[in-house]
């Protein structure tokens, strides 16, 4: 793989062969100019089919896999690589990463969520499961099928190791069509990615109920206010949340059925239960697991997050979609911008 000038090429792998993991492996292979990218799939049969047919028929059937990508179901094969992109669903990150040998490496977290059992962000989960790793977060407005096709994409790469880590990772990841932008705000990058999934469910509900584009635009704006409120309370920075991994990702996922979370909300708005909407899906809508714990954290920390709480109520089935939206619309009138504390 590419590295800084004169340095040994960075050996890189992707942990997780879902749609997003496969797309990132594609991007890394294009950036490598001939280097090999290892892609770990939990299912041995899927890894074999990817290698034989050059297609991930289960998660990303429309994309032809780059020649530089080699799939494996043996996690140990990734253990000695210099950098790993962890793209397993947020709720499984701890168990998968713990199965890797713990050694110094760059571990780039690409799952967007909050651990439901603990309320921890992914960086906190990874610090416990892989304490020797140097953590970074890759997040931004990214539909997997577009990245896999080589369409122009920009992301935030938030590096806990600062510029030194960025100088190592950016050349490995970047290509003309896949452009990372530097940040050192790991918390802000993680919170933007996690909360936008919950807000995308809410926007899908608005679409399912036929409430119109005005309502969706208002929900995006008020949802961003909730994202900012939570992010600042957790130590993230406003400029991070206004960038690619916050507002940029929010606008994308709240506007298209290509978003799994938006599609889940659409089904809820059209009258399906959460169990019905989630059943039989091979891919994961991360917001379904994030919403309940996010709403609980907001309550415990005294943060006003009515949209997140409404999505949590919908997912638990305590009220139909139209009633939940009605409750939001009947909230007390107030100033749009709160005074700074």
N, C-alpha and C positions, 0 to 999 in steps of 0.2 A: 504493500500500500504506500501511498504518498506520505511524506513526512517533511520536516523542515530541511532546507538545503544541506546536503552532506550527511544527513542522519540516516540510520538504518530504517528501511521502510517499516511502518507500523503494521503489525499483524492484527487483523480485526475480525470480529465475528458478531453475529446477531443472534440473540437468545429469544426465540419465539418466531414461528413461521406462520402467524396469522397474516391478514392482509397488510397491516402496517409494517410488520417485521419483514415480510417479503419485499415490500416496496423499498424499505430502507436498504435491504441487501442489494437491490437493483441500483440504488443511488450510489452506494459504496463501490460496487463493481465498476460503475462508470467513472467514478473518481479515481480508481486504482490504476488505470492504464495498464491492465494485464495482471495485477495481483489477484490472489484468491480471497474470496470472502466466504467464511463458513457460516451456514444458516442452520441453527438447531430447531428441529421439529420434535415435539413430544411423540408423535405417532411415527413409528418406523416405516410404515407403509407409505405415509405421505412423503417422507424424505426420499424413499426409493423412487416414487413416482416423479418427484421434482427432478431428480438426477437423470431419469430415463426419458421423460417427456418434455422437460424444460417448461413445465406449467404447474402452478399450484392450483389444482382443480378444486380444492376444497375451499380456499379462502380468497384467491385472486385469479379466477379462471381466465380472465381476458388478457393476461399479460404473459409474454414470452420471457422466461427467465434468462438473464444475461449469462454468457458462457463462464464468466469468472465466479459465479455463485455455485458453491457445492453444499448440498444439504446433508445433514447427519442427524441421527437420533441419539447419538452418544455425547452426552454433555461434557464428558471428560476431554473430548477432543478440543473443546474451546478453552480448557483450563489454563493453558500456557500462553494464550494470545495476549497481546499488549493492551488491546482495547476491546471492550464488549459493549454493544448496544442492547440493553435489556428491554424487550418489547413484549414480555408476557403480560397478561392482564394484571391490574394493580392488586387484586385480591390474592394472586398467586405468586407475587414477586418474592416474598420472603422465603417460601419453601423452595423455589427454583434456585435462587441465588445461593442459598445455604448449601446446595448440593455441589457447588463449584469449589475447587480448592481456593482457600483464602490466601491470596498473594497480591503484592502491589500491582495494580493495573488501573487504567482509566475505565470506569464503569459509567456509561452514559444512560441515564434513565429516560425512557421514552413512553412509559405508561402514564396515563393521566387520571389520577384518582386519589382517594383517601382510603386507607385501610379501614374496613368497616368494623373490625373487632377492636381496634385500638384508637382510631382517630388520628393515626400518624400519617404524615406525608411520606411519599416514596423515598426521599432522601433519608429520613429518619429510619425507615424500615431497612434500607440498604446499609446504613452505618452499623446497624446491629448484626445483620446477616453477613456482611462482608467488610469488616472493620479495616482491612488493609487497603481497600480500594480508594482511588481518588475519584470523587463523584462529580458528575456533570448532569445537566438536564437539557434535553433537546425537546423543544415544544414550539408550536406555531400553527398557522392555518394550513393544514395538510390533509387532503383526501388521498388515500393510498393509491387509488387507480390512476390519479394524475401524476403522482410521484413515480410510480412504476412505468408510466408511459414517457417519462422524461420531460413533462411539461414544467414550465418555470415555477419554482417554489422558493420561498424564503422562510427561514426559521430562526428562532432564538437558540443559541447554545450558551447556557449559563454554566460557568465553570467555578467550582468551589476552590480550585487551585489557581485562579486568576489567569493572568496573561501567559504564564509559563505553560499551563495546561492547554489553553486556547491555541498557542503556537504549535503544540503537538497534535491537537485533534482537528483543528480547522482544515489543514491541507488534506487530511485523510477523508474528510466528509464532503468538502466543497467540490462542486463541478459547475460548469456554466449554467446548468439548469437547476442546481440545488445549492442555495446560498445561505450559509449560517451567518448570523450577526452576534457579536460578542455581548455577554453580560456576565456579571459576577453575582447577580441576585438569584440564587437558586430557589429561595423561598417564593419570591414573586413569580418566577417561571412556573413553579409547580402549582401554585394556587390558581393562576390563570387557567392552566390546562384542566385542572380538576373541576373548577366551578363552571366553566363554559359548558361542560357536558350536562350539568343539571339544568342550566338555562336553556340549552338546546331542546331538552325534553319539554320545557314550558312553551317554547316557541312552536314546537310540533303540536302541542295541545291547542294553541290558538289557531293554527292552520286547520286542525281536525274539526274544530268547532265552527269554522267559517267566519271568524271574527275580523278578518281583513288585514291588509298590510299596515294600516295605521296602528292597529293594536300590537302587531309584531314589532314594529319599530319602537314603540313606547316600551314594550317589554325588554327589548335589547338594551335600551338606554337605562331603564331602571334596574335591570339585571346587572349591568356593568357597575352601577352604583353599589350594589350588594357585593360584587367581586372586589371592588376597591375597598369597601368597608372591612371585609374579612381579611384581605391581603395586608392592609396597613396594620390591622390589629395583630397580625402574626409576624410582622417585621419585614414584609415585602415593600417594594418601592412603587410609588405611583407611576413613575416613568416606565417601569417594566410592564405594569398591568395595562398601560395605554399603548403598548407596542404589539409586536407580532404574536407573542405567547399569551396575551390577554385579550385586548379588544379585537385584534386581527383574527384570532382563532374563534372568538365569540361570534363575530359577524359571519364567518364562513359556516360554522356548524349550525347556526340558527336560521339558515336560509336555504337548505337543500335536503332532499330526501336521500342524498348520498351520505348524510350523517346518520349513523345508527341511532344516536340519541334523539335526533329530530324525528326519525321514523317511528321510534317508540312513542314519543309524545303524540304524533299524528294518530297512531292507533288508539291511544288512550282518549284523545279528543273525539274520535269516531265511535267510542262506546265500548271498546274492548277493555277487559281487565288487564292488570299488569302481568298476571300469570299467562293469560292468553297471548299477549303481545310478545312476551319473552320466550315462549315455548318453541322448541324446534329450531332455534337459531344457532348456527355454527359460530357466529361472531358475537362479541360481547359489547353491550351498551354500557360503558363504564358508569354513566350517570345514574343508573338504576341502583348500584351499590353505594355510590357516593352521596346521593341525596339524603337518605335517612341520617347518616352520621354527620353530614354537614349541617343539617337542621338542628341536630342535637348539640353539636359544638356551638352553633350560634346562640341557642337558648342558654347554654351554660355560661357563655362568655358575655351575655347581655347585648348581642349584636342583632340589629333589626334586619332580618332577611326574609321577608314575607314570600318572595317567589320560591326560594329554596324550600321553605316550609310547606308551601302549597304543593310542590312536586313530591315531597315526602309523603304528604297526606294522600295524594293520588296513588302513589305506588303501594301504599299499605291498604288501599281500598276503603278508607274511612269515609269518603265522600265522592260523588260523581264529578266529572271534570267541570261541568257547567256550574255547579255549586261552588267549587273551589275558586274558579275564575271570578264568580260573582262576589265572593268574599274579598278578593283582592281589590275589585273595583269599588267596593263600598268602604274602603279604609278611610280614615279621617283626612280631610283636606289639610295640606301642609305646604311649606316652602320646598321648592325643588332641591336647592342646595342647603345643606345644614351648615351652620357656622363652624369654623375650625375650633377644636377644643383648646 
